[in-house]
Structures are given as C-alpha cells and as structure tokens.
C-alpha cells in the first residue's frame, strides 16, 4: 500500500498506523472529502505494536472515573466497534464479562464498582456465589458483577478495514517512514526522517510508544515520559479453551495501576491468561528480557519513574516474581479458577503498554492530547484506546478543526 507522494504539500499528515492513527485518518477524510492526506508508519505494516498485541476485548467502560474522557469515549467506542465489525463482516462476539470477588475485601470493592457502573451508564448485573457457579462452574468467588455488553473482536482486522476505506477515499500510506524531526511554521508543518521529508498544512501525531519523543521533536513542552509496561500472557491448551464462556476478570484494587490477571477467550477460539505488568526494558521489542539501551536509560534516568517505583515497590516486586516464576502467576489465576495447573500455562505473545508518567510519579490514566497552532499530538492513549479508537479520532479531528490559524483544505 506504500505509494509515491502525490503532492508537494498535503492538507493533512497523520503519523502512526495503529488503530487510533488509522481511525483518525479515516475520520479526517470523512469530514473533509477530497482533502489530500498522508499516513506515515515507520514499520512495514499497520497495527504492528499495541493494536496488534492486545487481548481483543471490547471494553464497556465500567472501571473509569465518571465524567472522564476515558469513560465517555469508551462507552461510545464499544457500540461503534461492535456495529462496525458486524457491518464489515469482521468476527465479533458479545460474550459478556464477569468481575469476580474472591473474598470479603474484594466484595466491598465490587459493591463500589457496581455503584460506579451506574454513574458511568453501564448495564451491570450483580450475582451471588451460587449464580456465579451456575454460569461458570469452573470459577469460584463470593459474588460477581456481570457486564453483558463486553465483547471480543479482531482489532487488526478493524484497522485493515478502516485503512482500506481511507485509501479508497484518497489517503496515501507510506511504510518504513520513521519520523525523527518535526518543524512548524505559520503556514505548514514539515516532518522528516531517514527515508525522506513531507509537508502538510495540519498534522496529527499518534506515536504510541514514541509519543514523548515525537512531542519533544516538535518542541512541545511535554511534561511526561512514556514508560513501557510489558504485559505477559499465557495461552491455555486447545482442550482447555472452553474452560469458560465469558471473560473472567478480578475485582481491581483501586490502589494499583493495572487491572490484574484475567481469563480471556479470544475471537480466534483461544483462551488466554494475563496480563501481568512488569517494566519493559525496551519499548518495541517483544521477546522476554529484550533490552534497548536507549529506552532503558530513558526510564532509569527519569525521576517520575523513581517516584512511581517507590510508591509501588511491593506490587512491582510481585509482578516481577510472577514474570520469572510461573507458579506465582498460576497462584494469581487459581484464586478464582482453582483447577488450573502449571502445565496449562503455555507461551503466548506479550504486549507493551505505552504509559505516560508525570515527573511526580503519577500515572496518567485518562486520554491526553497536546497541540500547537497546526498539530495535535496524542500524548497518552492507554487501554481502552482500541475500544475507543473512533470516538478518540472524532475528538482529535474536532481539535484539529479548531486550529484557527490553519486554513481549511483547498484554500
């Protein structure tokens, strides 16, 4: 799909062909038919990183702070994702999700989460231990919340469908186009890298794991650093793939930054267990213990990471132990699925989450954008970014169209 540049200057340029970048390109051309648009991707295919390494879950929005951008866009995105997949002939299954409380402490958290679900407008059914055992005989708990709207889908297939639509609408896509410099004047933005340079009137940067570096290259005062967190999964053997019918999640601890280990049926008929959350030693290398010296220096030299690590030292040590020893990982799973055995945990590809961290050690939980006179940068788009991709894209294009100094396409 790589094409030779059509024009000396484009109306729009989008950096990054993950699901948010491709959805943004798609939305721009829907809103501005006939505009020229260039999509740049440094890899040789779309959806190579976070989009292609996630669980495939279409999230409901139950967890997120009521009134947050994350909560609003997730609800809208869940509906859009299921509808788009069905219309495009992409496999999607609304299987529902059970959030399982395994003791009295988790039960109290479950009740708080139930109240939050009402604030977020998410349909939830509260069930007791007996009903949980009836619905999922292999799962144990003192109670659970059932979220019927949660689904599973193939996100890379959604990206391919959106990209085909965008190309049909006139988008040009260039792969192998890493961007290392961004220069902006009153009239245009020029982006450049080892394979060339391109000019556009307006720019969107969906850099994912490279968001902070691209922001700094544009001269933005980006007061954050991307810290990569590696999420390691296991896959159960094929004969155990029907162990559960729904997604099985733990009740999250609000004091901890991530959701915890869960059982996830996939749209391709597998059953995965995970993820944990350990510090990534490289932003874009997926083999265990892979190291990128530049990425590692960026984390270890950042005071925000030092503060984060001090605050969550016990959690970090537990996650690292579980990464090194499967028995610890198994113990997390057996809290609600006691019949799992060590031999059930088979290797499965890991993912790496791009997490923005502030200098005081705060994890940025909400979606976060930055902007200049002619560009919009996506600083932080953690889960559920895949679920929320099209509403995020609409929000980005709203921001892009509000850049008053930039003339409309074709003028």
Buried (B, 14 or more C-beta within 10 A) or exposed (E): BEEEBEEEBBBBBBBBBBBBBBBBBBBBBBBBEEBBBBBBBBBEEBBBBBBBBBBBBBBBBBBBEBEBBBBBBBBBBBBBBBEBBEEBEBBBBBBBBBBBBBEEEBBEBBBEBBEBBEEBEBEBBBBEBEBBBEBBEBBBBBBBBBBBBBBBBBBBBBBBBBBBBBBEBEBBBBBBBBBEEBBBEEEBBBBBBEBEEBBBBBBBBBBBBBBBBBBEBBEBEBBBBBBBBBBBBBBBEEEBBEBBEBBBBBBBBEEEBBBBBBBBBBBEEBBBBBBBBBBBBBBBBBEEEBEBEEBBEBBEEBEBBEBBBEBBEEBBEBBBBBBEEBEBBBEBBEBBBEEBEEEBBBEBEBBBBBBBBBEEBBBBBBBBBBBBEBBBBBBBBBBBBBBBBBBBBBBBBEBBBEBEEBEEBEE
